[in-house]
């Protein structure tokens, strides 16, 4: 929940000095107090307060002025679910921000960086700092300079960090307090819930229990929010008195106990009650019955939703839960709420009448969100959205500036609970609960149809076009993609890729409709869309022409669709004249999709696709290994599947002696995998066994570097013994091969005689 700006300004009390103030201003100017703790119940406004303070210029005015200054911040609240909320991430961000603020301190960390880099020098790996190394680096920069500096560090939501909060807080407190004896003076402004482990460790430091200070803020907030309801109440009965209305306001403020979120939920429900004709007595009775616990309150609100509305509530909630972007525009949300089959109609909607009708439907959805979700979802205008001008789509101007979101993160977390969603499903009419994936896909198709066809594939790079785009085209292209429709197409494919193999929800009709719409804008749209990733540092090294729809869908992870096209003989995977299908299959790691569809990979092999087919001097097997290199740090989370995929490729005649070319250096495939996987602490024994069983040469010819046995021993001494033992147990060990040098051999073992 974000407080409106005029209510956020009521946080002015934080600056109040003297015994009646919270002590924040005194802490800022103090030379002895290093930590200030803002704490409070969930929804009390801690993150709003931290954002308010972070942007206030009075911070630097009150800090000691005789030293260089920097204000740094790490906000766990803003990470959402898109990033891991790790302590190492916090430490890395602190180190990075300090070094960016004071460039000369980098010299004191450089030796550590070079040491970490040298440990991975064999494979040109990007240095990865672990938590222990980050701690050491932060300590190293504390007293390394003769120049005094002041740092004010914001850490919002430490209680949301994964791991042991006791150890994390102990480390932060120790590091902050040690700065008092160095030239780098750090003051920590910390915000979190009042967890017991934090209460104990921060007991000696000044603090602000925010819910003790916000009663007047809440009164003002309630009066403002209930202003519409007030007029309805006073007009509805001659006997309703101002005093009773004020009494209701006071009851809300007292019962809220400083929690803005509780107030927001309650007011939304009271307004709905007023609109539905509740009397003042009924509103007071409703208020008295509400529980003080925020989660219990959520549960009570869900029970109040009429059964005939529950399916809509589930559909709306699932759309937000499954949305891949932080913001979900009201326009996209509304289109996703329509009947999915409507997007398959041949007519386009890039005309004035369609825009007017759509705006009316958007307003209808706004009303439905309030009545179906009872305030747990909210519509919020984007204050930073630029005013978009247009000559023919004026009706959509206001709609494109609105977003749909959860009232608060605690609402999202509550509704994600399995028991909560199951209880809702038990009350819903099952036929009215829609597939979120299909709804999203149909919504993006409908959005494409709002854009005039000639504008769909307009090149946006550097705004080279002189054409004035329609408002809806400007809105759709705002995320920095190369072409107007690129973001919409990418979002469409993202959801199409989520349809599991074997699902009844086959996205074929929707993918065909996407192709039809985009072809109206440019008959070569597939080439243009796919080749937009070909740029410096990109993954596609040369442009393609004539790419077909199945190949494009494969590269975007639409396994269900590709599986149906191949198994039903509508597409021949061996047709020539294009990039090999396996190349496109493994391209997915570039675009953020997984490569876990072993079933589809097996089908391709059954249809005769070869992992050794080359494109531009690189086989599909080599391309897979190169993609593996670009993403190997992320492989650990799905190594079981990736290991099976590697063995499946070898079982289907992938060359075990292939070379992987990286940054001008050719590396044998097995040496490459051993080095990468041991670097992230994965067990490579099954992969080694698979290579041995398929005849890998243990002494490959490659730039005069080490052999496989030595490389294995360098990475893990036990691996060499494992290789020798595995070979000894094989009934038919690999055949001997000619090598650049001719080592003496023991019978049955292709390795150097070390005796």
C-alpha positions in Angstrom: 0.0 0.0 0.0 1.4 3.4 -1.0 0.0 6.4 0.9 -1.1 9.3 -1.2 1.5 12.1 -1.3 -0.5 14.5 0.8 -0.8 11.9 3.6 2.9 10.8 3.3 3.7 14.4 4.0 2.1 14.0 7.4 5.3 12.1 8.4 6.7 15.5 9.3 6.5 14.5 12.9 9.6 12.3 12.4 11.7 15.5 12.4 10.3 16.9 15.7 13.1 17.6 18.2 13.0 17.5 21.9 11.5 15.1 24.5 8.2 15.0 22.7 9.8 13.9 19.4 10.9 10.5 18.2 14.6 11.4 18.4 15.4 11.0 14.7 16.9 14.5 14.1 19.1 14.1 17.2 20.3 10.8 16.0 21.3 12.2 12.6 23.5 14.8 14.2 24.9 12.6 16.9 28.5 11.4 16.7 28.0 8.5 19.1 24.7 6.9 18.0 25.2 4.6 15.0 21.9 2.9 14.5 18.3 4.0 14.4 15.5 1.5 14.2 12.1 2.1 12.6 9.8 -0.7 13.6 6.1 -1.5 13.6 3.4 -4.0 12.7 2.9 -5.1 9.1 1.1 -2.4 7.2 2.0 0.4 9.6 3.8 2.4 7.0 7.5 1.5 7.6 8.5 1.3 3.9 6.5 4.4 3.1 8.4 6.2 5.9 11.7 4.9 4.6 11.0 6.1 1.1 9.8 9.5 2.4 13.1 9.9 4.4 15.3 8.6 1.6 14.2 11.4 -0.7 14.2 14.2 1.9 17.1 16.7 1.4 17.2 17.4 5.2 19.2 14.1 5.6 22.4 15.5 4.2 21.8 18.9 5.8 21.8 17.3 9.3 24.8 15.0 8.8 28.2 16.4 9.8 29.4 18.6 7.0 33.1 18.4 7.5 33.3 15.0 5.7 32.4 13.6 2.3 28.8 12.2 2.4 26.8 9.5 0.7 23.3 8.2 1.2 22.9 4.6 0.3 19.9 2.3 0.3 18.8 -1.3 0.0 15.0 -1.9 0.0 14.0 -5.5 0.4 10.3 -4.5 0.0 11.0 -3.3 -3.6 12.6 -6.6 -4.7 9.2 -8.3 -4.8 9.7 -11.9 -5.9 11.9 -11.1 -8.9 15.2 -11.4 -7.0 16.5 -13.5 -4.2 16.4 -11.7 -1.0 19.7 -12.9 0.3 22.1 -11.4 2.8 24.9 -11.7 0.2 22.9 -9.6 -2.1 22.6 -6.9 0.6 26.4 -6.9 1.3 27.2 -6.8 -2.4 24.9 -3.8 -2.9 26.4 -2.0 0.0 30.0 -2.6 -1.3 29.1 -1.6 -4.8 27.4 1.6 -3.7 30.3 2.6 -1.4 32.8 2.0 -4.2 30.7 4.0 -6.6 30.4 6.9 -4.2 34.1 6.9 -3.2 36.0 5.7 -6.2 39.4 5.8 -4.5 38.4 3.0 -2.1 38.3 0.5 -5.0 42.1 0.3 -4.8 41.8 -1.4 -1.4 39.4 -4.1 -2.8 41.2 -4.7 -6.0 43.7 -7.3 -4.6 40.8 -9.4 -3.4 39.1 -9.0 -6.8 42.2 -10.2 -8.6 42.6 -13.1 -6.3 39.1 -14.3 -6.9 39.5 -13.7 -10.6 42.7 -15.7 -10.7 41.1 -18.7 -9.1 38.8 -18.9 -12.2 41.3 -17.8 -14.8 41.4 -21.2 -16.6 38.0 -20.7 -17.9 37.6 -16.9 -18.0 34.8 -17.1 -15.5 33.1 -14.0 -14.1 34.3 -13.7 -10.5 31.6 -14.6 -8.1 31.9 -13.1 -4.6 30.5 -15.2 -1.7 29.3 -13.9 1.6 32.6 -14.4 3.4 34.5 -12.5 0.7 32.0 -9.6 0.8 32.4 -9.4 4.6 36.2 -9.2 4.2 35.9 -6.6 1.5 33.6 -4.4 3.6 36.1 -4.6 6.5 39.0 -3.8 4.2 37.6 -0.4 3.2 36.7 0.8 6.7 40.1 2.3 7.7 41.9 2.2 4.4 41.9 5.9 3.6 43.1 9.0 5.5 40.0 10.9 4.2 37.0 10.9 6.5 33.7 10.0 5.0 30.1 9.8 6.3 27.7 7.2 5.0 24.0 7.0 5.8 22.8 3.5 5.0 19.1 2.7 4.6 18.1 -1.0 5.0 14.4 -1.5 4.6 12.8 -4.8 5.5 15.7 -6.8 6.9 13.2 -9.2 8.3 12.3 -10.2 4.7 15.9 -11.3 4.1 16.3 -15.1 3.8 18.6 -16.8 6.3 19.4 -16.4 10.0 18.3 -12.9 11.1 20.3 -13.2 14.3 23.6 -13.8 12.5 22.8 -11.1 9.9 22.0 -8.5 12.4 25.0 -9.3 14.6 27.3 -8.9 11.5 25.7 -5.6 10.5 25.9 -4.2 14.0 29.5 -5.2 14.4 30.5 -3.7 11.1 28.6 -0.5 11.7 30.0 0.0 15.2 33.6 -0.8 14.1 33.4 2.2 11.8 33.5 4.5 14.8 37.2 3.9 15.0 37.9 4.4 11.3 37.7 7.2 8.6 34.5 5.6 7.1 31.7 6.6 9.5 28.5 4.6 8.8 25.1 5.3 10.3 22.4 2.6 9.8 18.7 3.5 9.4 17.0 0.1 9.7 13.3 -0.7 9.2 11.7 -4.1 10.1 9.0 -5.8 12.0 9.5 -6.1 15.8 10.8 -9.6 15.7 12.1 -10.9 19.1 15.7 -11.4 17.8 15.8 -7.8 16.6 14.2 -6.4 19.8 17.0 -8.1 21.8 19.9 -6.9 19.6 18.6 -3.4 19.1 17.3 -2.7 22.6 20.2 -0.2 23.3 19.6 1.9 20.2 17.1 4.7 19.6 14.0 3.6 17.8 10.7 4.7 16.5 7.7 2.4 16.9 5.8 3.9 14.0 2.4 2.8 15.0 2.7 4.8 18.3 3.1 8.1 16.3 0.5 7.8 13.5 -2.9 8.3 15.2 -3.4 11.8 13.9 -2.1 10.8 10.5 -4.7 8.0 10.5 -7.5 10.3 11.5 -6.6 12.6 8.6 -6.4 9.7 6.3 -9.8 8.3 7.4 -11.5 11.7 7.0 -10.2 12.1 3.5 -11.0 8.5 2.4 -14.6 8.7 3.9 -15.4 12.0 2.4 -17.6 10.5 -0.3 -19.2 8.1 2.1 -19.9 11.0 4.5 -22.0 12.8 1.9 -24.0 9.6 1.2 -24.6 9.0 4.9 -25.7 12.5 5.7 -28.0 12.6 2.7 -29.5 9.2 3.4 -31.1 10.0 6.7 -32.4 13.2 8.4 -31.5 11.7 11.7 -27.9 11.0 11.0 -25.7 13.5 12.9 -22.2 14.7 12.4 -21.3 13.5 15.9 -22.1 9.9 14.9 -20.0 10.2 11.8 -17.1 11.6 13.8 -17.5 8.8 16.3 -17.2 6.2 13.5 -14.0 7.9 12.3 -12.6 7.8 15.9 -13.5 4.1 16.3 -11.6 3.3 13.1 -8.5 5.2 14.2 -8.5 3.6 17.7 -9.1 0.1 16.4 -6.4 0.4 13.7 -3.7 0.7 16.4 -1.4 2.6 14.0 -1.7 0.2 11.1 -2.5 2.1 7.9 -3.2 -1.1 6.0 -5.9 -2.2 8.4 -7.5 1.3 7.9 -7.3 1.0 4.1 -9.0 -2.4 4.1 -11.7 -1.4 6.5 -12.5 1.9 4.7 -12.8 0.1 1.3 -15.3 -2.3 2.9 -17.3 0.5 4.6 -17.6 2.5 1.4 -18.9 -0.6 -0.3 -21.4 -1.0 2.5 -22.5 2.7 2.2 -22.9 2.3 -1.6 -25.1 -0.8 -0.9 -27.3 1.1 1.5 -26.0 0.2 5.0 -27.1 2.5 7.8 -24.8 4.1 10.3 -25.8 1.5 12.9 -25.0 -1.3 10.5 -21.7 0.2 9.7 -20.8 0.5 13.4 -21.9 -3.1 14.1 -19.8 -4.3 11.2 -16.8 -2.3 12.5 -17.2 -3.8 16.0 -17.2 -7.4 14.6 -13.9 -7.0 12.7 -10.8 -8.8 14.1 -7.7 -6.8 14.8 -5.3 -9.4 13.2 -4.6 -8.4 9.6 -4.7 -12.0 8.3 -7.9 -12.7 10.2 -9.3 -9.5 8.6 -8.4 -10.8 5.1 -10.2 -14.1 5.9 -13.3 -12.2 7.1 -13.4 -10.1 3.9 -13.2 -13.1 1.7 -16.1 -14.7 3.5 -18.1 -11.6 2.8 -17.8 -11.9 -0.9 -21.1 -13.4 -2.3 -20.6 -16.9 -3.8 -21.7 -15.7 -7.2 -18.7 -13.3 -7.2 -16.0 -15.7 -5.9 -15.1 -17.0 -9.4 -14.4 -13.5 -10.6 -12.3 -12.8 -7.5 -10.2 -15.9 -8.2 -9.7 -14.9 -11.8 -8.7 -11.4 -10.9 -6.3 -12.6 -8.1 -4.7 -15.2 -10.3 -4.1 -12.7 -13.1 -2.1 -10.5 -10.6 -0.3 -13.5 -9.0 0.9 -14.8 -12.4 1.8 -11.5 -13.9 5.4 -11.3 -14.8 5.7 -7.5 -14.5 5.6 -5.5 -11.3 2.9 -3.3 -12.8 -0.2 -4.6 -14.5 -1.9 -2.0 -16.5 -5.7 -1.7 -16.2 -5.9 -1.9 -20.0 -4.1 -5.2 -20.2 -6.0 -6.5 -17.2 -9.3 -5.6 -18.7 -8.4 -7.4 -22.0 -7.4 -10.5 -20.1 -10.8 -10.5 -18.3 -12.7 -10.9 -21.6 -13.9 -14.1 -23.1 -10.6 -15.6 -24.5 -12.4 -16.6 -27.7 -13.1 -13.0 -28.4 -9.5 -12.4 -29.4 -9.8 -14.9 -32.2 -12.4 -12.9 -34.1 -10.9 -11.7 -37.4 -11.8 -8.1 -36.9 -9.2 -5.6 -35.7 -10.1 -3.0 -33.1 -7.9 0.0 -34.1 -10.8 2.4 -34.5 -12.5 5.1 -32.4 -15.7 3.1 -31.7 -13.7 0.2 -30.4 -11.6 2.4 -28.1 -14.8 4.0 -26.7 -16.3 0.6 -26.0 -13.1 -0.6 -24.4 -12.9 2.4 -22.1 -16.4 1.7 -20.9 -15.4 -1.9 -20.3 -12.3 -0.8 -18.3 -14.5 1.3 -16.1 -16.8 -1.6 -15.6 -13.9 -3.8 -14.6 -12.8 -1.1 -12.1 -16.2 -1.4 -10.4 -16.1 -5.2 -10.5 -12.7 -5.3 -8.9 -14.0 -3.3 -5.9 -17.1 -5.4 -5.5 -15.5 -8.8 -6.2 -12.3 -8.3 -4.2 -13.5 -6.0 -1.5 -10.5 -3.7 -1.5 -7.8 -6.4 -1.6 -7.0 -5.3 -5.1 -6.7 -1.7 -5.9 -6.5 0.6 -8.9 -3.6 3.1 -8.8 -2.7 5.8 -11.2 0.9 6.0 -12.3 2.1 9.5 -11.3 5.2 9.2 -13.5 3.3 8.2 -16.6 3.8 10.9 -19.2 0.8 12.5 -20.8 0.3 10.7 -24.1 -1.1 12.7 -27.0 -3.2 11.3 -29.8 -5.7 12.6 -32.4 -7.9 9.5 -32.7 -7.7 7.5 -29.4 -8.6 10.2 -26.8 -11.0 7.8 -24.9 -8.1 5.6 -23.7 -5.9 8.4 -22.4 -6.9 7.9 -18.7 -7.1 4.1 -18.9 -3.5 3.7 -19.9 -2.3 5.5 -16.8 -3.8 3.1 -14.3 -2.4 -0.1 -12.8 -4.0 -3.0 -10.9 -2.2 -4.3 -7.9 -2.5 -5.9 -4.5 -3.3 -3.5 -1.6 -0.1 -4.7 0.2 2.5 -7.5 0.0 0.8 -9.2 2.9 -2.4 -9.5 0.8 -0.4 -11.2 -2.0 1.3 -13.6 0.5 -2.1 -14.4 2.1 -3.8 -15.2 -1.2 -0.9 -17.3 -2.3 -1.5 -19.7 0.5 -2.8 -23.1 -0.7 -5.5 -23.4 2.0 -6.8 -19.9 1.2 -7.2 -20.5 -2.5 -8.7 -24.0 -2.0 -11.3 -22.5 0.3 -12.2 -20.0 -2.4 -12.3 -22.7 -5.1 -14.8 -24.7 -3.0 -17.2 -21.8 -3.1 -16.8 -20.9 -6.8 -18.7 -22.1 -9.8 -15.9 -24.1 -11.4 -16.9 -23.4 -15.0 -16.4 -19.7 -14.4 -12.8 -20.1 -13.2 -10.6 -19.4 -16.2 -7.2 -20.5 -17.2 -4.8 -17.7 -16.3 -2.4 -18.6 -19.1 -5.0 -18.5 -21.8 -6.5 -15.3 -20.4 -3.1 -13.6 -20.5 -2.4 -14.8 -24.1 -5.8 -13.6 -25.3 -5.4 -10.3 -23.6 -2.1 -9.6 -25.4 -3.7 -10.7 -28.8 -6.5 -8.2 -28.1 -3.9 -5.5 -27.3 -2.2 -6.1 -30.6 -5.5 -5.7 -32.4 -5.8 -2.2 -30.9 -2.7 -1.0 -32.7 -3.0 0.0 -36.4 -1.3 -2.7 -38.5 1.2 -0.4 -40.2 2.5 0.6 -36.7 3.0 -2.9 -35.3 6.6 -3.4 -36.5 7.7 0.3 -36.6 11.4 0.5 -35.6 11.8 2.5 -32.4 15.6 2.5 -32.1 16.7 6.1 -31.9 13.1 7.1 -32.9 14.4 6.9 -36.5 10.8 6.9 -37.8 9.2 10.3 -38.5 5.8 8.7 -38.3 3.6 10.0 -35.4 2.5 6.9 -33.6 -1.0 6.5 -32.1 -1.4 6.7 -28.4 -1.9 2.9 -28.0 1.3 2.3 -30.0 3.2 4.7 -27.8 1.8 3.0 -24.7 2.7 -0.5 -25.9 6.3 0.4 -26.8 7.2 2.1 -23.5 9.4 -0.7 -22.2 12.4 0.0 -24.4 12.0 -2.8 -27.0 13.2 -2.4 -30.6 9.7 -2.4 -32.2 6.3 -1.2 -31.2 4.8 -4.7 -30.8 7.9 -6.4 -29.4 6.9 -6.2 -25.8 3.4 -7.5 -26.4 4.7 -10.4 -28.6 7.3 -11.3 -26.0 4.7 -11.3 -23.2 2.4 -13.4 -25.3 5.2 -16.0 -25.9 6.1 -15.9 -22.2 2.6 -17.2 -21.2 2.4 -19.6 -24.2 5.6 -21.2 -22.9 4.0 -21.8 -19.5 1.4 -24.3 -21.0 2.8 -27.7 -19.8 3.4 -30.6 -22.1 0.3 -32.8 -22.5 -2.1 -30.0 -21.3 -5.5 -29.8 -22.7 -4.9 -26.1 -23.2 -3.1 -26.2 -26.5 -2.2 -22.6 -27.6 -2.1 -23.4 -31.3 -5.1 -21.3 -32.3 -3.8 -18.3 -30.4 -0.3 -18.6 -31.9 -1.8 -18.8 -35.4 -3.8 -15.7 -34.7 -0.7 -13.9 -33.5 1.0 -14.8 -36.8 -2.0 -13.5 -38.7 -2.1 -10.2 -36.9 1.6 -9.5 -37.2 1.7 -10.6 -40.8 -0.8 -7.8 -41.6 1.9 -5.4 -40.3 4.9 -7.0 -42.0 5.0 -10.3 -43.9 8.5 -10.8 -42.6 7.6 -10.1 -38.9 9.1 -13.4 -37.7 12.5 -12.6 -39.1 12.3 -9.1 -37.8 11.2 -10.1 -34.3 13.7 -13.0 -34.0 16.6 -10.9 -35.3 16.1 -8.0 -33.0 18.3 -9.9 -30.5 21.2 -9.7 -32.9 23.2 -6.8 -31.4 26.6 -6.3 -29.9 26.9 -8.7 -26.9 23.7 -10.4 -28.1 23.3 -14.1 -28.6 22.3 -14.3 -32.3 25.4 -13.8 -34.3 23.8 -13.5 -37.8 20.3 -12.6 -39.1 17.9 -15.3 -40.2 15.5 -15.0 -43.1 12.4 -17.2 -43.8 12.1 -18.5 -40.2 8.8 -20.4 -39.9 6.3 -20.1 -37.1 7.1 -23.5 -35.5 10.8 -22.6 -35.3 10.0 -19.2 -33.8 7.7 -20.8 -31.2 10.3 -23.4 -30.4 12.9 -20.7 -29.7 10.4 -19.0 -27.4 9.7 -22.2 -25.3 6.2 -23.1 -26.7 6.9 -26.8 -26.3 3.2 -27.9 -26.2 2.5 -26.2 -29.6 5.6 -27.6 -31.3 5.0 -31.0 -29.9 1.5 -31.0 -31.4 2.7 -29.7 -34.8 5.4 -32.4 -35.0 3.4 -35.4 -33.7 0.5 -34.6 -35.9 2.8 -34.5 -38.9 1.9 -30.9 -39.7 5.6 -29.9 -39.5 8.7 -31.7 -40.7 11.7 -31.0 -38.3 14.2 -32.1 -41.0 13.3 -29.5 -43.6 16.3 -27.5 -44.6 17.0 -23.9 -45.4 16.9 -22.6 -41.9 18.7 -22.7 -38.6 18.7 -26.2 -37.1 15.8 -26.8 -34.7 18.1 -27.8 -31.9 20.0 -24.5 -32.2 16.7 -22.7 -31.7 15.7 -25.0 -28.8 18.9 -24.2 -26.9 18.6 -20.5 -27.7 15.9 -20.4 -25.0 18.4 -20.0 -22.3 19.2 -16.6 -23.8 15.7 -15.4 -23.5 15.1 -16.6 -20.0 13.2 -19.8 -20.8 14.1 -23.2 -19.3 15.3 -26.2 -21.3 13.6 -28.8 -19.3 11.4 -30.4 -22.0 13.1 -33.7 -22.4 10.0 -35.2 -23.9 10.1 -32.7 -26.8 13.8 -33.3 -27.2 13.3 -37.0 -27.4 10.6 -36.5 -30.1 13.0 -34.4 -32.2 15.6 -37.2 -32.0 13.0 -39.8 -32.9 12.2 -37.8 -36.0 15.9 -37.9 -37.0 17.2 -34.6 -35.8 21.0 -34.8 -35.2 22.8 -33.0 -32.4 25.9 -32.8 -34.7 24.1 -30.8 -37.4 26.1 -27.7 -38.0 25.1 -24.1 -38.6 27.9 -21.6 -39.3 30.6 -24.1 -38.3 28.9 -24.8 -35.0 27.0 -28.0 -34.2 23.8 -28.0 -32.1 25.7 -29.9 -29.4 28.4 -27.2 -29.4 25.8 -24.5 -29.3 24.2 -26.2 -26.3 27.5 -26.2 -24.5 28.0 -22.5 -25.3 24.5 -21.6 -24.0 25.4 -23.7 -20.9 28.4 -21.5 -20.4 26.4 -18.3 -20.6 24.0 -19.5 -17.9 26.0 -22.0 -15.9 25.7 -20.1 -12.6 21.9 -20.6 -12.8 22.1 -24.3 -13.7 22.4 -25.5 -10.1 18.7 -25.0 -9.4 17.8 -27.4 -12.2 20.9 -29.5 -12.5 19.0 -32.8 -12.3 17.2 -32.0 -15.6 20.2 -30.5 -17.2 22.3 -33.5 -16.4 19.7 -35.8 -17.9 19.6 -33.5 -21.0 23.4 -33.7 -21.4 23.2 -37.6 -21.2 20.3 -37.6 -23.7 22.4 -35.7 -26.2 25.3 -38.1 -25.8 22.9 -41.1 -26.1 21.8 -39.6 -29.4 25.3 -39.5 -30.9 26.5 -36.1 -29.7 30.2 -36.0 -30.3 31.9 -36.5 -26.9 35.2 -35.1 -28.3 33.6 -31.9 -29.6 35.4 -28.7 -28.8 33.7 -25.7 -27.2 35.0 -22.3 -28.5 34.8 -19.5 -25.9 36.5 -16.2 -26.3 38.9 -17.4 -28.9 39.9 -20.6 -27.0 38.8 -24.1 -27.9 38.1 -26.4 -24.9 37.2 -30.1 -25.0 33.6 -30.6 -24.0 34.3 -32.8 -20.9 37.0 -30.5 -19.6 34.6 -27.6 -20.0 31.8 -29.3 -18.1 34.1 -30.5 -15.3 35.5 -27.0 -14.8 32.1 -25.3 -14.9 30.2 -27.7 -12.7 32.9 -28.2 -10.0 33.0 -24.4 -9.8 29.4 -24.3 -8.6 29.9 -27.4 -6.4 27.8 -29.9 -8.5 28.5 -33.6 -8.7 29.9 -34.4 -12.2 30.4 -38.1 -11.8 27.3 -39.1 -13.8 28.3 -36.8 -16.7 31.9 -38.1 -16.7 30.5 -41.7 -16.8 28.3 -40.8 -19.7 31.3 -39.3 -21.6 33.4 -42.4 -20.9 30.7 -44.8 -22.0 30.5 -42.9 -25.3 34.2 -43.1 -26.1 35.7 -39.7 -25.0 39.4 -39.3 -25.6 41.1 -38.6 -22.3 44.1 -37.0 -24.2 42.5 -34.6 -26.6 44.6 -32.4 -28.8 43.8 -28.8 -27.8 46.3 -25.9 -27.8 48.8 -27.9 -25.8 46.8 -27.7 -22.6 46.2 -30.3 -19.9 44.6 -33.6 -20.5 41.2 -34.6 -19.0 42.7 -36.7 -16.1 44.9 -33.8 -15.0 42.1 -31.3 -15.4 39.8 -33.5 -13.3 42.4 -33.8 -10.6 43.0 -30.1 -10.6 39.4 -29.4 -9.9 38.8 -32.3 -7.5 41.6 -34.8 -6.6 39.0 -37.6 -6.1 37.8 -37.3 -9.8 40.9 -38.8 -11.3 40.5 -41.9 -9.1 36.8 -42.0 -10.0 37.7 -41.9 -13.8 40.2 -44.7 -13.4 37.8 -46.8 -11.3 35.0 -46.3 -13.8 37.1 -47.3 -16.7 38.2 -50.4 -14.9 34.7 -51.5 -14.3 33.6 -51.0 -17.9 33.2 -54.3 -19.8 34.3 -52.5 -23.1 36.5 -49.5 -22.3 36.8 -46.8 -24.9 39.1 -47.6 -27.9 42.6 -46.2 -27.9 43.1 -43.2 -30.1 46.1 -41.6 -31.7 47.3 -38.6 -29.7 49.8 -35.8 -30.3 52.1 -37.5 -27.8 52.3 -41.3 -27.4 52.1 -42.1 -23.7 52.8 -45.7 -22.5 49.5 -47.5 -21.8 48.3 -50.0 -19.4 46.0 -52.6 -21.0 42.5 -51.3 -21.4 43.1 -47.8 -20.1 43.7 -44.8 -22.4 45.8 -42.7 -19.9 49.4 -41.8 -19.4 51.6 -44.2 -17.4 52.5 -42.3 -14.3 54.8 -45.0 -12.8 
